[in-house]
Amino acid sequence: MAKRYPDRANEYYFNTSDKAELDWLKDELLWIEARFEDERDAVQKYPNAVRVGRGTKHVPREVVRRIILEIWVELNKMLEAKGRYTIEQATKRLMKSSQLPAYDAIAIDEVQDFSLLSIKLLLRFRRSANTRVFISGDENQKIYQRDFTWKELDKGLTGHTITLSKNMRNTPAIRSFSDRLLGVDCSYEDAMNRVHIKNDEDDGVVDLLKRLTDLKKDETTVLIGNKERWKCVLDEEKVAIVDDDSKGITRPGLYLLGNLAGKGLEFDNVIVDYSREISEDEEEEKRLRYVHFTRARKRLYIRYKGTPPRLLSKYYADFLERG
């Protein structure tokens, strides 16, 4: 595609050396697939479609969107030739099925990260109009660029909203600390208890993990960051890691998680490896880090290396000064 449009080869969606830009394009292609029924529908509607809550500085003009559409068409041709398909395409196939399961009650959690199409599919599982559907989510924990409005789901849906305000997971200190990312005023004194930010090398993180696992044998500890790299580091240091099978997440010990793998989980101690920023978009970075911080039940540790990340400098300058 870049060869087809050489005058645009340096624009963000063709910059193959920038992972963040490629991730943006990948997500946009998935959004197109999930939002439009077929190629004809996408060609008619996508060039001028409203992208609610995209959370990025990239706002492509119509001429650029038409090029992105061509990329999407080429991608689908390649997938079809290899007998492969995306989750969104599989969902479309299921939408047409006459053999879907039927339920009297349905609960959908983490809805902020679902595509419109996937929610519509789950609503097809209703046994009747009397089937009760419970949908829960938290926009502050949105880690994927999905967006929809409730009116788009089903014109026949009726219901009401319940806002949950009581926090059953975090200590007041961790909650206060995390809420700064949401624009809530919290003093250092309110947030400092059991929350630590430190400029440290890998050796310091390893020492901390050893201390926690030695002193807190009945607690769960997680290190969030580059999972493969840290596994190599900890294996070399002979630090035991709990196997991450589905049954073991509540067993005491040390766990490793990638940056996008912590949703819905909680641990007594959380160490966040903030040695690099995950997203170039500040709002997206805030949501990802908010998820990381709020995984902690008792203690939260954040390590960075060298220059503090922008988010820490902007929201936690007082912690950095005292660190």
N, C-alpha and C positions, 0 to 999 in steps of 0.2 A: 504493500500500500504506500509506503514511503517513496518507493520508486515511481509509483503512479502519480504522486503529487510532490515532485522534488522541491517546489518552492515552499512547501510547508514541512519539509523534513525535520526542521529544528524545533517545531512547535511541540508543546509538552506531551501530547499524546503519541508522538513518534520517537520520543527520547528513550531508546532502549537501554541506555546506561543508567537511568534513574529508576530505581525500584518503586519509589513512591508514586511516580507518574504512571508506571506500568500497572501498579495496583489500582490506581484511580480508573484507568481505562478498563481493566478487567471487571471492576465493580460496575462500571457504566454498561458494559456489555451484558452482564448478568441482569441489571435493572431492565434493560430493553427486553430481554428474553422473558422476564417475569411479568412485565407490564402489558405487553402487546400479544395479541392472539397469534399473529403470523406475520410474514414479511410485508404483505400489503398493508396491514394495520399499522405496523411500525413506520413504514415509509410515509404514510399519510399523517401520523400523529406525532412521532418523536421529534421532528425538526423544531416544533414549536411547543413541545410539552413542558409543563411547569415542573421543575425539579424541587419539590418541597423538602427542606431539611437536608440538603445534600452535604452540607458541612464542609465545603471546600472552596478554595479561591478560584478553581477552574469553572468558568461558566461559558461553555462553548457557544459560539454564534451558530446560526442556522447552517451556514456553509460548512462549518466544521462538523456539525452533527450529521450532515449527509455523508461526510467522509467516514465518520464513526459507524454509520449504518452499513457502509460498504464493508468495513472491517467485520462487522457482525455477520453479514451475509457470507463472507469468505470463511469465517470461522465455522459457521454451521455446515458449509459444504465440506470442509475438511473433516469435521466430526462425523458427518454422514458417510463419507467415503471410508472411514475407519470403523464404522459400526459403533460409534460412541455417542453419548449425549450428556448434557448437563443435568443437574438436579432440577432446574427450572423446566427443561424439556420433558423430563420424567413426570414432573407434576402436571404438566399439560395433558400428558397421556392419561394419567390417572383421573383427571377431571372428566374425561370422556368415558370412563369405565362404567359399566352397569353392575359391577360386582363389588362396590365399595362397602365396607363394614358400616353398621348402624349402631348408634349409642343413644342412651337416654340422658346422659350427662357427659359433657366434654369440658376439660380444663386445659387451657393453653397458657403456658408460662413463657416468660422472656419474650413477649410479643413484640417488643421494640426492635428485635433483630429479625423478625419474620418479613418475608416479602408479601405483598398483597395477594399474589396468586396462591401462596402456600396457606394463608389463612382462609381463603375462599375454599380451598380443597378440604381443609379440616371442617369447615362449616357444612360441607356436603355429607359429613358423617352423621348429621343429625337424623335420628329416626323419624322425627315428625316436627311439626311447628312448635310442639310443647317441650322439645328437648332443651334443657338448660345448658347454657354455655358460659363458662367463667374464663375471662381473659385478664391476665395480669401482666404488668410490665413496668419498667422504670426508664423514662427517657434519659435520665442521667447515666444509665449503664448501657447506652446504645453503642455497640462496638462495630456494627456493620452498617453500611450506608443504605438502609432500607427506609422507605417512606410511604405512607398511605394516609388517607383520611377515613374516618369511620363510615361516612356516607358511601364510600366506594365499595364497602364489603358486601352489603346486601340491603336493598331498599326495604325489605320486609322485616328487618331486625328492629326490635325495640328492647330497651334496657335502661340501666342506670349505672352511674359511676360511684364507686366507693374509694375514697382516698385513705390509704393506710399511713398513719403518722408515727406510730410507736415503733422504735427501733429495738429489735430483739436480738441483734447480733453483736454490735460493737460496744466497747466501753465509751463513756462520754468523751474521753480524750480523743479517741480515734474518730468518732463521729464528728466532733468539733473540727479536728484537723482536716478531714475529708471535705467537710462542708465549705471550706474556704474556696474550693474549686467551683462551687455553685454560687459564689458571690455572697455567702453568709459571713457576717463579721464575727470572728472568733479571736479572742485574745491568745497570746502565746501561753499564758498561764493556764488557760482552759485546755489547750491542745498539747502541751509539752509532756504531760504525764504518759509514759509508756510509748511515746512516739520519738524516734531518733532519726536524724538525717546526718550522714557522715561522708566526707570525701575519703575514699578508701580504695586500696588495691584488692585484688582477688584474695590474697593471703588473709586480709582482715575479715573478709566475708566467710572464708573457710573457718577461721578461728571462732567467729560468732556462731556459726552452725554447730561446731563441735561443742561449744559451751551450752547452747540451747538444748541440744539432744542429750547431753550428759546430765544437765541440771533439771530438765523438764521431761523426764522419761515418760510421764503419763500424758504428754501433750502432743498435738500435731503441729508441725512446722513446715512451711513451704517457702521455696525460693522461686520467684517469678522472674523469668528472663529468657536468655537463649538456652533452651533446654539441652540441646545436644552438646554445646560447648561446656556447660556446667557439669553435665554428666561425666565428661572426660576429666575435668578438673577434680571432681569429687572422687571418682574412681581411683585416680592417681594418688589422692590423699587418703584413700581407704576410708572414706566417710560413707556409712551405710545409707542407702536410699530405699524407701518403701516401694515395692513394685506397684506401678499404677494400674492395677486391675480395678474393675468396678466395685469389688467388694472391700477393697482396702482403704478407701478414702477416709474412714473414721478411725483407723488404727493409729495409735501413737507412733511417731517417727517423723522422718524427713521426706518431703515430697518435692518433686521438680515439676514446674508448669511453664509452658510457653506463654508468650504475652497475650495470646487470645484464648487461653484455655481455662480461665478461672471462673467463668460465669456460673453462678448458682452454688459455688463452693465456699467453704469457710474453714479457717484454721486458727489455732490458738496464737501462733506466731507467724508473721508474714515478713519476709525479706524481699524487697523489690530492688532488682538490679537496674538502676536508672543510668547506666553507662552510655545510653544513646536514646534519642527521641524516636518514637515509633512512627509518628505521622508528622508531615510538614504542616498540617492544618491544626491550629491551636485548639479549636473546639473538639476535634476528634481526639487529639492528644489528651485533653482534659477528661473526656469520657472514659478513655482507656485507663488512664491512671486512677480515676475515681473508682473504677472497678477493682483495680489492684489494691488500693488503700483500704477499701471497705471489705476485703476478704478477711481482715484481721479481727479476731475476737478480743485478744488481750494485749498484744504487743505488735508494734509496727516499726520496721527498720527500713530505711531507704539509703542506698549507697549510690554515689556518683563518683566519677573520676575526673579530676582536673577542673575545668570550667563547669559550673553548675548548669544543668539544662534550663532553658528559658522558663519553663513552668515553675520550677523551684525558685528561681530568682524573682519571678513576678509575684507568686502567692506565698512564699515561705522565706522571705529575706531575713526575717528575725530568727528563724531557725538556723539559717546558714551563718549568721553573725555569731551565734552562740555555739555553733558546731565546731 
